Amino acid sequence: MSDLLERLRGRGWRMTAQRRVVAEVLDGEHVHLTADEVHARAAERLPEISRATVYNTLGELVSLGEILEVSTDRRAKRYDPNAHRPHHHLVCARCGAIRDVHPQGNPLADLPDSERFGFTVSDVEVTYRGLCPHCATA
């Protein structure tokens, strides 16, 4: 489970009702919601929350480094609260479901010097693709 709410409180982030509900919607493990999904779930808890407030809050949380903006395909961007634990993603090629995965090893070390072309590599993003159990049986 992510600790998004605790991290935001620890930073002294001003916790308005709207910001709190967005953070609550995003808090959890394997959460990868689109902005529209965040808005819909937030509106269930706080009906007066506007789409603009959700988008602004998401943008601020990304800028703070508290959530990740994930784009694993040509679908809408998704927001991941597990910004402080290095991980990769496992994506269903049919329905788009996303799971966080933590494989062993160092993918940065797997790139040989001859393939770095002089780059100083600082980060690696790995996306595994396949079919989720539901899509595989459908």
N, C-alpha and C positions, 0 to 999 in steps of 0.2 A: 504494500500500500504506500502511496506517496505521502509525503508529509507537507504538502503544499501550504495548507492553512498555518501550520506551525512555523514554517519558514517565513511566510509573509508577516506573521505577528512578530517574529524575531527581528525582522528588518524594520519594524515600526511603520509598516505600510498602513496608510489610513484605511480602515476597514469600514467603509459605508455598507449599508444593507445590500446595495447592488453588487459591489465588489465581493462581499462575503458570499453571496449566492453563486456568483460565477466561480469563485474558488472552490466552493463546496461541490458544485457540479463536476469540476475537473479533478477533484481529489479522488485518488484510488489507484489501483493497480490495473494495468492494461487499458487505461483510458486513452482513447484517441478519437475525440469528437470533432466534428466540423463546427464552424462558428454557428451555423443554423441549428445544429443539434444542441449546442451549449445554450443558445437563446431559448429554444423550445423547453428544455429542462429547467432553465432558470425561471422562465415565465410560469411554470407549474408551481413554483415556490413563491415567486414574487411577480404577480401578473402585470404590474405596471412597468417592469423593466423593459427598456427599449432595445431594439436591435443595435442601434448606434452605441449605447452604453456597453453592450456585450463586446462589440468589435473594438471599441476603445480600450476596454479592460484587457482583452486578449492581447492587443498590440502592446500595451504597457507591460504585461507580464512577460511577453517575449523579449521586450527591450531590457527588462530587469534580469533576464536569464533564468526566470523562475519556471517557465514552461518552454517547450520546444515546438516550433512549427514544423510539422512533418508533411512531406510531399512524396509519397511512395509511388504514385502513378499520375495519370492525367485527371484524377478526380480532385475534389475540393481539398484544400489544405486541412490538416487535422492538428489538434493541439494535445501535447503530451506533457503531463505534469512531472514526469520522472526525469527532470532536467539535470539532476545532480548525481545520478547513478548511471555510469556508462553502460549502454546497451545497444542492441541492434533490433531490427524488426523482422517479423515473420508475417507475410501478407498473403491473404487468399486471393488468387488470381481471378476468381469468379465473383465473390460477394464483397471483397475489399476489407474483410475483417483483418485487424492488426493485433498482433501480440508482441510484447517485449520479450526478447531472448537475451541470454547472457552466456554465449559460448565461451569455452576455455581457450586460452591462447591469446596472442597479440596480433590482430590483423595488420597492424602497422609494420610489424617485423616480417610479415609474409611478403611484403613488396620488396623485391631485390633492388639493390642500388642501381643496377642497369636499367630498371624500369621507372626510376624516379626522375630521370631527365634533368637532374640538377635541382629539383624542387626540395625544399625543406618541408616535409610533410608533417602537419600538426594534428590532423584529425582524420578519422576514417568513418564512413557510413556504410554499413552492410545491410542489404535488404534481401532476405530469403523469400522466395515465392513458391507457392504450391496451392493445394486445395485444403481448406479447413475440413474437419470431419463431417460437418453438415453438408457441404457442397460435394464432397467426395462420395457421399451415399445418395445424393439426390439425382 
